[in-house]
Amino acid sequence: MMDEPVGTCARRDDLETDTLFEKGRNVWCVAHADRAAPLIDAGAYFGALREAMIRAEKTITIVGWDIDSQMRLVGEDGTVEDDLPETLAAFLSELVHRNEDLHVRLLLWDYSVIFSLERELAPRLRLFWTTPSRIDLCLDDEIPLGASQHQKIVVIDDKVAFSGGLDLTRRRWDNSTHKASDDRRVDPSGSTYAPFHDVQMVVDGEAAQRLGELVRERWLIATDETLEKPQADDTGAQDPWPPSLAPDFTDLPIAISRTVPSQHGSPAVTEVEKLWYDMVGRAQRLVYIENQYLTVQPFAEKLAQRMKEKPELQALIVVPETYPELLAKASMLEGRQRFMQVLRNADVADRVRLVYPRAEDDGVNVPIMVHAKVMVIDDTLLRIGSANLSNRSIGFDSECDLTIEARSDAERESLAHIRNRLIGEHVGIAPEVLQQELDAADGALFTALDALPETRRTLHPVRDEEIDIPMSLGPIGDPPEPLYDLKAAARAAPDPRWWPTIVRVCIAVGVIGLAILAWRHSPVSDPQKVGELFRSLSAHPWAPALVIGAFIGGGLVFFPVTVLILATVAVFGSWVGMLLAATGATLSAAATYLVGRGIGQRTLRRIVGPRISRVRHGISDHGIITIASIRLVPVAPFTLVNLVAGAARVRFFDYVIGTLLGLAPGLLTMTLLAQQVSQLINEPTAGRIALFAGLVVVWGAFLFALQFLVRRFRQAHS
């Protein structure tokens, strides 16, 4: 994990002695920026990003929760003024075609199936196999079980960087007019969507360099591949700052705060959380928040405490009206209710307005989706980032926030103008008009808002207290830390990742149990017919050859070898099935090894992606013990290891013997389990269920012991 940035992080004359920022506690780094500007709504962000990427010379690195190859990268008017394609993949492809020195890298969270309906299917196929070789895509799964890579960062040549709440994906584009109905708000499938509000920040100079270091560190974690820093070459180099964008701030420090979950024995980084509390502790008259979620009760307690200390302090919190998804409603919505209850219990809720924005046009009145992660304290602090005010964002997901602390009258004036733009957008009023009302009300925001005329844009009170949530899913949907204690695991064994294995084993047992129940209640669950089917298959003269062919063919299409082993043992019985499975798995490994050897490392990297580096480093010692240990403690799927071993030209004899040795314990345990599963399907008695559960426990303990010994061996010889 990157704890110390390379180089100096801020010039001494940029930081006042009473600055809020504390390096290593509430910020990772405070770095100088020559220019900075908030980009309000995706139209402004996409337009500015497009201009900047066109001017890229060496590198574009994109890190996101989601990336969609078919999203339209267009500006505020929904069109483009250059001669490049609109859609992201085609746009990036044309950029690298025109500039032979340009390399584009995309790091996309290897997302949970829970979000599959919200995202592009087969992103690797769309964004990797169909684009030029100088566009790399990596699916990042190097995070704790259930967590997400939630940062949304784009860095261009280490000279300009964008960070905030916006991903380059579908259903994000909108502009600040937020029309209730807009033909330009159409996703790649042709479906329209509701108005959408979010905010990004663009910075340059040293701040962009620090964000470049951050994304290269994330790439290293995900791929085991070190990226070189772009070499500074100012001779004839273009300034990638968007030409049409005037900065709101110049010559100032930018604070970068992170959330990084505890993993692999490393401590969690909670700068995001600490800075929230510290910012509220500086509030005098006004706290303005835009956030998708609102569940962090300690933050509510800090806010309540500060409001008691400062009787004139008011808080305006802009959120979505509700959450349509079941998990969000049963976790985030309930958390929001609890958040507000803290304020009511402290008798300060009358100075807090929890509201959501609506837009009305031609009789159509719709709520606006608030996805932004913004906090403004008076006219002194402005924070824009990826972190929601949720438990997930304080210690579970990876996050990145940028914060500006105004030091001069000019900076305070610019900061107040941005705050007024944000609020004014929601009530249909120009920022100058809102400032006039604030001046007339002596800075009392609620008085100023109540004095404004009605427009097509309004802020409505949220009525969460009237919503009944029958069941809390907060511990699942909004956990404050990883679901397993990595620190305790690190003390117990060399590898702190054994708890996720236990979780996966429990899930697997549950899935098998559900499958058995479903089978028993299905119309084809007659045990006699099933037995006859298995016997007829095993008695076929070509059955062994067909099984071995299935293993080889399955390996070529990345079909899980475990499933084939279980099916083979179920059809042919314990020991004959195990022999056939061992033969099939070994021949499959040999076949895919030869494929990898034939296509070579460069082509294989293009097909598989940058994560091939992690597998290649895992088999860097080309010996029998190394191959056997990788089979025992996999670093990647079965077929991928085979392909990389071939491309890396591991000695074939070592590879085959190592594969047999490494597969043997798993084959034996799966044979025993498959036999029990077969008996359970035909006659699921209580005794057989108990025996099956006992075998799973023994199997897990046996594998953990093997993994422990293998890792100790690796450490001793590393």
Number of C-alpha atoms within 10 A of each C-alpha: 15 10 9 12 16 10 9 14 21 19 12 9 8 16 17 10 9 6 11 18 25 15 16 14 16 23 26 26 27 28 24 26 23 16 20 27 18 23 23 21 26 28 24 22 27 25 23 23 25 21 18 21 22 20 19 27 22 18 20 23 22 23 27 23 23 23 24 21 22 21 21 27 25 25 22 19 12 18 14 16 8 10 7 15 17 19 16 21 24 18 21 26 20 16 21 23 13 10 13 11 12 18 21 21 18 21 26 25 23 17 18 12 9 8 9 11 8 12 15 19 11 10 19 19 13 15 24 23 17 13 18 19 16 19 22 21 24 24 18 23 19 18 22 21 19 15 25 24 25 24 29 28 30 27 31 28 25 27 23 30 29 28 27 29 32 29 26 26 23 22 21 26 30 29 22 20 15 23 24 21 18 15 10 13 22 19 17 16 8 8 10 15 20 20 26 23 29 29 25 28 23 28 28 28 18 23 31 26 27 27 27 25 20 20 20 20 18 22 24 18 18 22 22 19 18 13 12 8 13 15 9 11 9 8 6 6 11 12 16 21 25 19 11 9 15 11 15 14 20 15 12 23 28 28 25 26 29 30 27 24 27 23 21 17 17 14 13 19 26 25 25 29 25 17 22 18 17 14 20 23 17 15 22 18 18 21 23 20 23 28 22 25 26 26 24 23 20 14 20 21 16 17 26 23 16 18 27 14 12 13 12 13 21 24 23 18 18 28 24 23 22 19 16 9 8 11 17 18 21 21 22 26 25 23 24 22 18 19 19 22 16 19 22 14 10 16 13 21 18 10 17 20 19 22 19 22 25 23 24 17 14 9 7 10 15 16 22 23 22 21 23 29 25 30 22 24 24 21 23 21 22 23 24 25 29 32 31 24 24 24 26 27 30 28 25 30 26 25 30 26 26 27 23 22 22 21 16 10 11 11 19 18 14 17 25 22 20 21 23 20 21 22 23 21 20 24 22 20 19 15 19 13 14 22 20 13 20 19 13 13 15 11 17 17 23 17 14 19 17 10 14 14 9 11 12 15 24 19 20 15 13 17 12 17 13 8 12 9 15 8 10 16 19 21 13 14 18 22 21 19 20 20 17 19 16 24 16 12 17 17 11 11 15 17 17 20 19 19 17 17 13 16 14 13 16 14 12 13 15 12 12 13 16 12 13 19 14 12 15 18 11 10 8 10 15 14 15 9 11 15 15 11 13 14 14 12 15 19 13 10 9 10 15 21 12 13 21 22 15 17 28 22 15 17 25 17 10 13 17 14 20 15 10 19 24 23 18 26 25 23 22 21 18 19 13 14 24 23 15 20 27 21 17 26 27 20 18 25 28 22 21 26 26 19 18 24 20 15 14 17 21 9 14 20 18 18 15 17 18 23 22 24 18 17 23 19 13 20 19 13 13 18 16 21 20 22 29 23 25 22 23 21 17 16 17 16 14 21 23 22 25 28 31 27 29 26 23 18 18 21 13 16 11 16 26 19 17 21 26 20 18 22 19 16 17 18 22 16 17 22 24 20 22 23 17 20 21 21 17 20 19 18 13 16 12 10 10 15 17 11 14 21 15 12 17 20 15 13 20 16 13 15 17 18 12 16 21 17 14 19 17 15 14 13 10 8 7 7
